Amino acid sequence: MLGSALLGVGAGVSVVVQQVLVASLRASLGSAPWAALISYVGGTLTMILVILLMQEPWILTTGVAKSSWPRWRAACSAPSTSFWRLS
């Protein structure tokens, strides 16, 4: 139970830290879209590295086909909200 609570707190803190870092990057670059893109690409590359290190199996197209479009749309649009908060 304590581990789950610490994991939740860590996740919340990481979101706040990421927003602060992206806001700082935006101020340095003078561009919210470029800061958001750099953050997105950095996060994507990090996640790919984590997946490779964990030796996760590749997803199958059959599994992707079973997922409904609204689930994909909701999952894909969530990260873009940070861009609008920076503008």
Secondary structure, DSSP 8 states (H G I E B T S, - for coil): -HHHHHHHHHHHHHHHHHHHHHHHHHHHHT-HHHHHHHHHHHHHHHHHHHHHHHT-----HHHHHHS-HHHHHHHHHGGGHHHHHH-
